[in-house]
Amino acid sequence: MPFIQYDHKPLFFTLRRSERAKRLHMVVRAQSFEVVAPKRISNRVILDFVCQQRRWMSKQLTQQAKRTTALNAIWPKAFLHGETVPFRGSQLHLNVRYGAVESVLRQEDSLLITLSWQRPCVQLESEIKKQLHQWYQAQAMMLIEASLAHFCPILGRWPKAVQLKQQKSRWGSCGVTQQIYLNWLLVLAPPGILEYVVVHELVHLIEPSHNKRFVGLMDQHYPAWREATAELNQIPLSAIRPRG
């Protein structure tokens, strides 16, 4: 991958030429940048543009590193009573107790996790993680279904099926079979991000590519999609996948 240097630091970037691009611009990726250039612009002009952006690029990487450090710290070292876990851009305190029926219940800024009194203590943490994982997926599907109920009638498109996944490099995808796959980790992101990805994939049911028609539909049905895209591009999925 090509790079330039600023303040003794390498700034990696890729180049993508686009027939639709009317001007040079740069997109922030995870630990790198994508330079989007019109087809006929010269390499010299592109390189001059990148050099002019060095200070800005360095600042973006610094901010991204801070965000990544914060994201790496969102999961507790141990999934036990009193620790905190992420949900919708905030943190919830774990309140663990024993009872007759196992359940997970949100109470304002805490999660009440009830485990069976028959569970051996040596299985405590693994059972808490198991209950959390199931709760996260249930919450994700509930939010997704609410978004589908709102946006499908507006767009006039319904997916044949929706499936949750924990994808390594994608927040969502739309298959040729009109089935939508969504990453349940979206439930950790601030409000509005999951909804944006749902709309993004629904629009792909109408327009498979990211052309002018796709952009127009996104502008019409989710005007803040550019801000949401920028936020997602700066969140490495590897930083928020649960440990263990």
C-alpha positions as CSV (number, residue, x, y, z in Angstrom):
1,M,0.0,0.0,0.0
2,P,1.5,3.4,-0.9
3,F,2.1,6.0,1.8
4,I,3.5,9.4,2.5
5,Q,5.1,10.6,5.7
6,Y,4.2,13.3,8.2
7,D,6.0,14.0,11.4
8,H,7.9,10.7,11.0
9,K,4.7,8.7,10.7
10,P,3.6,6.7,7.6
11,L,0.2,7.7,6.2
12,F,-1.1,4.8,4.1
13,F,-3.7,5.3,1.3
14,T,-5.3,3.6,-1.6
15,L,-6.4,5.2,-4.9
16,R,-9.7,4.6,-6.5
17,R,-10.6,6.2,-9.8
18,S,-14.3,6.8,-10.4
19,E,-16.2,7.9,-13.5
20,R,-18.8,9.4,-11.1
21,A,-16.3,11.5,-9.1
22,K,-16.3,15.1,-10.0
23,R,-13.5,16.1,-7.7
24,L,-10.6,14.7,-5.6
25,H,-11.6,13.7,-2.2
26,M,-10.5,11.5,0.6
27,V,-12.3,8.9,2.8
28,V,-11.1,7.9,6.2
29,R,-10.7,4.1,6.6
30,A,-9.5,2.0,9.5
31,Q,-5.8,3.0,9.9
32,S,-5.6,4.2,6.3
33,F,-7.3,6.5,3.7
34,E,-9.0,6.1,0.3
35,V,-8.4,8.7,-2.3
36,V,-11.2,9.0,-4.8
37,A,-10.2,10.7,-8.0
38,P,-11.9,11.4,-11.4
39,K,-10.8,9.2,-14.2
40,R,-8.8,11.6,-16.2
41,I,-6.9,13.4,-13.4
42,S,-3.1,13.0,-13.4
43,N,-1.1,11.1,-10.8
44,R,0.9,14.3,-10.1
45,V,-2.2,16.2,-9.2
46,I,-3.4,13.3,-7.0
47,L,0.0,13.2,-5.2
48,D,0.0,16.9,-4.7
49,F,-3.5,16.7,-3.2
50,V,-2.4,13.9,-0.8
51,C,0.6,15.9,0.3
52,Q,-1.5,18.9,1.0
53,Q,-3.7,16.7,3.3
54,R,-0.9,15.2,5.4
55,R,-1.5,17.3,8.5
56,W,-5.3,16.5,8.3
57,M,-4.6,12.8,7.7
58,S,-2.3,12.6,10.8
59,K,-4.9,14.3,12.9
60,Q,-7.5,11.8,11.8
61,L,-5.3,8.8,12.6
62,T,-4.6,10.3,16.1
63,Q,-8.4,10.7,16.7
64,Q,-9.0,7.2,15.4
65,A,-6.4,5.7,17.7
66,K,-8.1,7.3,20.6
67,R,-11.5,5.9,19.5
68,T,-10.0,2.5,19.0
69,T,-8.4,2.5,22.5
70,A,-11.8,3.5,24.0
71,L,-13.6,0.7,22.0
72,N,-11.1,-1.9,23.1
73,A,-12.0,-0.9,26.7
74,I,-15.7,-1.3,26.3
75,W,-15.7,-5.0,27.2
76,P,-14.8,-5.8,30.9
77,K,-11.9,-8.0,31.8
78,A,-14.3,-10.3,33.5
79,F,-18.0,-10.7,32.9
80,L,-19.1,-10.6,36.6
81,H,-21.4,-8.6,38.9
82,G,-20.5,-4.9,39.0
83,E,-18.8,-4.7,35.6
84,T,-20.1,-2.7,32.7
85,V,-21.0,-3.8,29.1
86,P,-21.8,-1.7,26.0
87,F,-25.2,-1.1,24.6
88,R,-26.4,1.5,22.1
89,G,-23.5,3.8,22.6
90,S,-23.6,3.7,26.4
91,Q,-22.5,1.4,29.2
92,L,-24.8,-0.8,31.4
93,H,-23.8,-2.2,34.8
94,L,-24.1,-5.9,35.3
95,N,-26.3,-6.9,38.3
96,V,-26.1,-10.7,38.7
97,R,-28.2,-12.7,41.0
98,Y,-29.5,-16.3,41.4
99,G,-33.1,-17.3,41.1
100,A,-35.6,-20.0,39.9
101,V,-35.8,-18.7,36.3
102,E,-32.9,-17.5,34.2
103,S,-33.5,-14.1,32.5
104,V,-31.9,-10.8,31.4
105,L,-33.8,-7.6,32.2
106,R,-32.7,-4.1,31.5
107,Q,-33.3,-1.6,34.3
108,E,-32.4,1.9,33.2
109,D,-28.6,1.9,33.2
110,S,-28.1,-1.7,34.4
111,L,-28.8,-5.3,33.3
112,L,-30.3,-7.6,35.8
113,I,-29.1,-11.1,35.0
114,T,-30.7,-13.9,36.8
115,L,-29.0,-17.3,36.8
116,S,-30.2,-20.6,38.1
117,W,-29.1,-21.4,41.6
118,Q,-28.2,-24.8,40.3
119,R,-25.4,-23.4,38.2
120,P,-21.9,-24.3,39.6
121,C,-19.8,-21.3,40.5
122,V,-17.1,-22.3,38.1
123,Q,-19.5,-21.7,35.3
124,L,-20.6,-18.3,36.5
125,E,-18.7,-16.1,34.0
126,S,-19.4,-18.4,31.0
127,E,-23.1,-18.4,31.8
128,I,-23.2,-14.6,32.1
129,K,-21.5,-14.3,28.7
130,K,-24.0,-16.8,27.2
131,Q,-27.0,-14.9,28.6
132,L,-25.6,-11.6,27.4
133,H,-24.9,-12.9,23.9
134,Q,-28.5,-14.1,23.6
135,W,-29.9,-10.8,25.0
136,Y,-27.8,-8.8,22.6
137,Q,-29.1,-10.8,19.6
138,A,-32.7,-10.5,20.8
139,Q,-32.3,-6.7,21.2
140,A,-30.7,-6.4,17.8
141,M,-33.5,-8.3,16.1
142,M,-36.1,-6.3,17.9
143,L,-34.6,-3.0,16.8
144,I,-34.1,-4.4,13.2
145,E,-37.7,-5.5,13.0
146,A,-38.9,-2.1,14.2
147,S,-36.7,-0.4,11.5
148,L,-38.1,-2.7,8.9
149,A,-41.7,-2.1,9.9
150,H,-41.0,1.7,9.5
151,F,-38.9,1.8,6.3
152,C,-40.2,-1.1,4.2
153,P,-43.6,0.4,3.5
154,I,-41.9,3.7,2.7
155,L,-39.5,2.1,0.3
156,G,-42.0,-0.4,-1.0
157,R,-39.5,-3.3,-0.6
158,W,-39.5,-6.2,1.8
159,P,-36.6,-8.6,2.2
160,K,-37.4,-12.3,1.8
161,A,-35.5,-13.0,5.1
162,V,-33.3,-11.2,7.6
163,Q,-30.5,-13.1,9.4
164,L,-28.2,-12.0,12.2
165,K,-24.5,-12.7,11.8
166,Q,-21.2,-11.7,13.6
167,Q,-19.3,-10.8,10.4
168,K,-15.6,-10.0,10.6
169,S,-15.6,-7.1,8.0
170,R,-19.2,-6.1,7.3
171,W,-22.0,-4.4,9.1
172,G,-24.5,-5.7,6.7
173,S,-25.0,-7.2,3.2
174,C,-27.8,-7.9,0.8
175,G,-27.7,-11.2,-1.2
176,V,-28.9,-11.9,-4.7
177,T,-31.8,-13.9,-3.2
178,Q,-33.2,-10.6,-1.6
179,Q,-32.1,-11.8,1.8
180,I,-30.5,-9.3,4.2
181,Y,-27.7,-10.2,6.6
182,L,-27.0,-7.8,9.5
183,N,-24.2,-7.8,12.1
184,W,-25.7,-8.0,15.6
185,L,-22.8,-5.9,16.9
186,L,-24.7,-2.9,15.5
187,V,-26.6,-3.0,18.7
188,L,-23.5,-1.7,20.4
189,A,-23.4,1.5,18.2
190,P,-25.1,4.7,19.1
191,P,-28.8,5.1,18.2
192,G,-29.3,5.7,14.5
193,I,-26.4,3.6,13.2
194,L,-28.3,0.3,13.2
195,E,-31.2,2.0,11.5
196,Y,-28.9,3.5,8.8
197,V,-27.5,0.1,7.9
198,V,-31.0,-1.4,7.7
199,V,-32.0,1.4,5.2
200,H,-28.7,0.9,3.3
201,E,-29.5,-2.8,2.7
202,L,-33.2,-2.1,1.9
203,V,-32.1,0.4,-0.7
204,H,-30.0,-2.4,-2.2
205,L,-33.2,-4.3,-2.9
206,I,-34.0,-1.5,-5.3
207,E,-30.5,-0.6,-6.5
208,P,-27.7,-3.2,-6.1
209,S,-24.8,-0.8,-6.9
210,H,-23.7,2.4,-5.2
211,N,-24.6,4.6,-8.2
212,K,-26.4,8.0,-8.4
213,R,-29.7,6.3,-8.0
214,F,-28.6,4.6,-4.8
215,V,-27.2,7.9,-3.4
216,G,-30.5,9.7,-4.3
217,L,-32.5,7.1,-2.5
218,M,-30.3,7.3,0.6
219,D,-30.6,11.1,0.5
220,Q,-34.4,10.8,0.3
221,H,-34.9,8.2,3.0
222,Y,-32.0,8.6,5.4
223,P,-30.5,12.1,5.0
224,A,-27.9,11.6,7.7
225,W,-26.4,8.5,6.0
226,R,-23.1,10.2,5.1
227,E,-22.4,11.0,8.8
228,A,-23.4,7.4,9.8
229,T,-21.1,6.0,7.1
230,A,-18.2,8.1,8.3
231,E,-18.7,6.9,11.8
232,L,-18.9,3.2,10.8
233,N,-15.8,3.5,8.6
234,Q,-13.8,4.6,11.7
235,I,-14.9,1.8,13.9
236,P,-12.8,-1.4,13.2
237,L,-15.0,-4.4,13.8
238,S,-12.0,-6.2,15.3
239,A,-12.0,-3.7,18.1
240,I,-15.6,-4.4,19.3
241,R,-15.9,-8.1,18.8
242,P,-16.5,-9.7,22.2
243,R,-13.4,-11.4,23.7
244,G,-13.4,-15.1,24.1
